[in-house]
Amino acid sequence: MFTVIIIMFLGIAVGWLSKGRASAYIRRLITFLIWVLLFLLGVEVGTDPDVTGALGGLGVEAFVLAVAGVLGSSVLSWVLYKFVMRGR
């Protein structure tokens, strides 16, 4: 954990020291590295038999959580809208 924190602060220091220099190059590099990390995460998940074996159940749980989140946000947004617009 200490190593991660040191690396993060080193990155902050390098970014601070190189303000404005090679900004477009760095952004493209970061985007590429994020895509590589996502790919490697997918490979790791795909090779884990525990995860792939429980994929059906995980999919159902993810769907239920997504629908509940959207419905809850919609209902509470509607209630807040009605409460705010009550006096108008």
Beta strands, then each sheet from edge to edge (+ up, - down):
end
